[in-house]
Amino acid sequence: MRRMRQWGPGLLLLSPSLILLAVFVYGLIAWTAKVSLSDEHNARGSKGFVGLQNYVDLFTKDINDRFLHSLKNLLIFTVVFLVGTMLLGLLWAFLLERGVKGEGFFRTVYLFPMAVSFVASGVVWRWLMNPADGGLNAVFDGFGLGFLQNTWWTNPDWGMAAMALPAVWQLSGYVMALFLAGFRGIPQELREAAAMDGASTYRLYRNVIFPQLTPVALSALIIVGHMSMKMFDLIMSVSGAQWLTEVPAVYVWQALLTSDYSKAAAISIILLLLVAVVIVPYLIYTNRAEKNR
């Protein structure tokens, strides 16, 4: 009874949220996993339990290795997305941290793309990356830089790398804000102590400041990484559903259009596991860090 008096009011207060979470998050995940183990490949419904066959078929019997192709595209997109946002975000934060005139203006400019939806920015970047004579190709031609003209996302070799450019433009400001907060959170005493010990600016940043940014960098990697794995709206806005730029999220949508619910569910569960591989180690790390404190 004593424990009920302690936990009862709080549990009662949280119960609506817990019920909604159980039904609309974990309940739907369980339902998706159930469908992925069934033979529901058309609108007629499931014919029975097939175990892991749908997962095996995705890797072995998928037409033209479509799922493996989408995973390859996702890998290229994620690598370019992560590298681009981390480098640009760190560079911008470093420049602002060093002190520039009009810092508030530059912060606003860098953060503005975050206020734009992926759909809206995708429409603009679809024009900018026009493989014909419009957009950036027209700008390059006008400045006499015709050698920079290319086919962008329609290129079969590195089209997915070009597809990541809009995402890099949109999320670099967010990563900059994280790093800038990390810079500003470093105690001034550490900088002063390093200066008194005769550390140069290079040594100060390499041995004192940058190591302090490790938690911020890890958080940025996790956030940007899991966003890239679920990328759908930007790709659909720029290229639409095409073989060259197809990723698993787009494949799920096309499977649902053909009522292949088991395949769509299996791909969704694989995406969930990929996101879990990224996020769960981070949660374990932060939990241990908090306990150590």
C-alpha positions in Angstrom: 0.0 0.0 0.0 2.9 2.4 0.8 4.4 1.8 -2.7 1.0 2.3 -4.3 0.7 5.6 -2.5 4.1 6.6 -3.8 3.8 5.3 -7.4 0.0 5.5 -7.9 -0.5 9.2 -8.6 2.4 9.4 -11.0 1.4 6.2 -12.8 -2.2 7.5 -13.1 -0.9 10.8 -14.5 1.2 9.0 -17.1 -1.2 6.2 -18.0 -2.9 8.0 -20.9 0.5 8.6 -22.6 1.6 5.0 -21.8 -1.6 3.6 -23.3 -1.2 5.6 -26.5 2.5 4.7 -26.7 1.7 1.0 -26.2 -1.1 0.9 -28.8 0.2 3.3 -31.5 3.9 2.6 -31.3 4.7 -0.8 -29.9 1.4 -2.2 -30.9 1.8 -1.2 -34.5 5.4 -2.4 -34.5 4.2 -5.8 -33.3 1.4 -5.8 -36.0 4.0 -4.9 -38.7 6.3 -7.8 -37.5 3.3 -10.2 -37.7 2.5 -9.1 -41.2 6.1 -9.5 -42.3 5.9 -13.1 -41.2 2.8 -13.8 -43.3 2.0 -14.5 -46.9 0.0 -11.3 -47.6 1.2 -10.3 -51.0 -2.1 -9.0 -52.5 -5.4 -7.5 -51.5 -6.9 -11.0 -50.9 -5.4 -11.2 -47.4 -2.9 -13.5 -45.8 -2.7 -17.2 -46.7 -0.8 -18.2 -43.6 2.4 -18.0 -41.6 5.7 -18.2 -43.7 8.3 -17.4 -41.0 11.3 -15.5 -42.3 10.7 -16.3 -45.9 9.9 -12.7 -46.8 13.2 -11.6 -45.4 15.1 -14.3 -47.3 13.3 -13.4 -50.5 14.3 -9.7 -50.2 18.0 -10.7 -50.2 17.9 -13.7 -52.6 14.9 -13.6 -54.9 14.0 -9.9 -55.3 13.8 -8.9 -58.9 17.1 -7.4 -60.2 18.3 -7.3 -56.5 16.1 -4.4 -56.0 16.3 -4.4 -52.2 20.1 -4.7 -52.2 20.2 -1.9 -54.7 18.1 0.3 -52.4 20.3 -0.5 -49.5 23.4 0.5 -51.5 21.7 3.8 -52.4 20.9 4.3 -48.7 24.5 3.7 -47.7 25.8 6.2 -50.3 23.3 8.8 -49.3 24.0 8.3 -45.6 27.8 8.6 -45.9 27.6 11.8 -48.0 24.9 13.2 -45.7 26.8 12.5 -42.5 30.2 13.7 -43.8 28.8 16.8 -45.4 26.7 17.9 -42.4 29.3 17.1 -39.8 32.1 19.0 -41.7 30.1 22.0 -42.7 28.4 22.2 -39.3 31.7 22.0 -37.4 33.3 24.5 -39.8 30.5 27.1 -39.4 30.4 26.6 -35.6 34.2 27.0 -35.4 34.1 30.3 -37.4 31.3 31.6 -35.2 33.0 30.5 -32.1 36.2 32.4 -33.1 34.1 35.6 -33.3 32.7 37.3 -36.4 30.8 40.5 -36.9 27.1 39.9 -37.3 27.0 36.5 -35.6 23.2 36.7 -35.2 22.7 37.3 -38.9 24.9 34.3 -39.8 23.2 32.0 -37.3 19.9 32.9 -38.8 21.1 32.3 -42.3 22.6 28.9 -41.4 19.5 27.8 -39.4 16.9 29.0 -41.9 16.9 25.9 -44.0 15.7 23.9 -41.0 12.4 25.9 -41.1 11.8 24.6 -44.7 10.2 21.2 -45.1 12.0 18.5 -47.1 9.1 18.6 -49.7 9.5 22.3 -50.3 13.3 22.2 -50.5 13.1 19.1 -52.7 11.0 21.0 -55.2 13.6 23.8 -55.3 16.5 21.4 -55.6 14.8 19.5 -58.3 15.0 22.6 -60.4 18.6 23.4 -59.2 19.8 19.9 -60.1 18.0 19.9 -63.5 20.2 17.6 -65.7 19.3 19.7 -68.7 20.1 23.4 -69.1 18.3 24.8 -66.1 19.3 25.4 -62.5 22.9 25.1 -61.5 24.0 24.0 -64.9 22.6 27.3 -66.3 24.4 29.3 -63.6 27.7 27.5 -64.4 27.2 28.1 -68.1 26.5 31.8 -67.5 29.8 32.3 -65.6 31.8 30.4 -68.1 32.1 27.3 -65.9 30.6 24.9 -68.3 33.1 22.1 -67.2 31.2 22.0 -63.9 27.9 21.0 -65.6 26.8 17.5 -65.0 23.7 15.3 -64.8 23.4 15.4 -61.0 21.0 12.8 -59.6 20.4 11.2 -63.0 24.0 10.0 -63.1 24.0 6.2 -62.6 27.4 6.2 -60.8 27.1 9.0 -58.2 23.5 10.2 -58.5 22.8 9.3 -54.9 25.8 11.4 -53.7 24.2 14.4 -55.5 20.8 13.5 -54.0 22.4 14.0 -50.6 23.3 17.7 -51.3 19.8 19.1 -50.5 19.8 17.2 -47.2 23.3 18.5 -46.4 22.2 22.0 -47.1 19.1 21.6 -44.9 20.7 20.0 -41.8 24.2 21.6 -41.7 22.8 24.5 -39.8 21.3 22.2 -37.1 24.6 20.5 -36.7 26.3 23.9 -36.5 23.9 24.8 -33.6 24.8 21.7 -31.7 28.5 22.3 -32.1 28.2 26.0 -31.3 26.4 25.1 -28.1 29.2 22.6 -27.3 31.8 25.3 -27.9 30.0 27.8 -25.7 29.6 25.1 -23.0 33.3 24.5 -22.5 34.4 26.3 -19.3 36.6 29.3 -19.8 38.9 28.1 -17.1 40.1 25.3 -19.4 41.1 27.8 -22.1 42.8 30.0 -19.6 44.7 27.1 -18.0 45.9 25.9 -21.5 47.0 29.4 -22.3 49.0 29.7 -19.1 50.7 26.4 -19.9 51.9 27.9 -23.2 49.5 26.0 -25.5 49.2 27.3 -29.0 45.8 27.9 -30.6 46.3 24.6 -32.5 47.1 22.7 -29.4 44.3 24.3 -27.5 41.7 23.1 -30.0 43.2 19.7 -30.6 44.0 18.7 -27.0 41.4 20.7 -25.0 38.4 21.9 -26.9 37.8 19.3 -29.6 37.9 16.3 -27.1 35.2 18.1 -25.1 32.9 18.1 -28.2 32.9 14.3 -28.5 29.4 13.9 -26.8 28.0 16.6 -29.1 29.5 15.0 -32.2 28.1 11.6 -31.2 24.6 13.1 -30.7 24.8 14.8 -34.1 25.9 11.6 -35.8 23.0 9.7 -34.2 20.4 12.3 -35.1 21.5 12.8 -38.7 22.2 9.1 -39.2 18.7 8.0 -38.2 17.1 10.8 -40.3 19.0 9.6 -43.4 17.8 6.0 -43.0 14.1 7.1 -43.0 14.5 9.6 -45.8 11.5 9.6 -48.1 9.9 13.0 -48.8 13.1 14.7 -50.0 13.9 11.9 -52.5 10.3 11.7 -53.7 10.3 15.5 -54.2 13.5 15.6 -56.2 13.5 12.5 -58.3 10.2 10.7 -57.6 10.1 6.9 -57.5 12.9 5.9 -59.8 15.4 3.0 -59.9 18.4 5.2 -59.7 17.5 6.9 -56.4 15.3 4.3 -54.8 15.9 3.7 -51.1 14.1 1.3 -48.7 11.6 3.8 -47.6 10.6 4.5 -51.2 10.5 0.7 -51.8 8.0 0.3 -48.9 5.7 2.9 -50.5 5.8 1.2 -53.9 5.1 -2.2 -52.2 2.1 -0.8 -50.5 0.8 0.6 -53.8 0.8 -3.0 -55.2 -0.8 -4.3 -51.9 2.3 -6.4 -51.2 1.9 -5.8 -47.5 4.2 -8.6 -46.3 7.1 -7.2 -48.4 6.4 -3.7 -47.2 6.3 -4.9 -43.6 9.5 -6.9 -43.9 11.4 -3.9 -45.3 10.0 -1.7 -42.5 11.2 -4.1 -39.9 14.7 -4.2 -41.5 14.7 -0.4 -41.4 13.7 -0.4 -37.8 16.5 -2.8 -37.0 19.0 -0.5 -38.8 17.8 2.5 -36.8 18.1 0.4 -33.6 21.7 -0.6 -34.5 22.5 3.1 -34.6 20.4 4.4 -31.6 20.7 1.6 -29.0 24.5 1.8 -28.5 24.1 5.5 -28.1 21.4 5.1 -25.4 23.6 2.6 -23.6 26.5 4.9 -23.8 24.6 7.9 -22.4 23.0 5.8 -19.7 26.4 4.6 -18.5 27.8 8.2 -18.7 25.0 9.5 -16.5 25.6 6.7 -14.0 29.3 7.5 -13.9 28.5 11.1 -13.1 
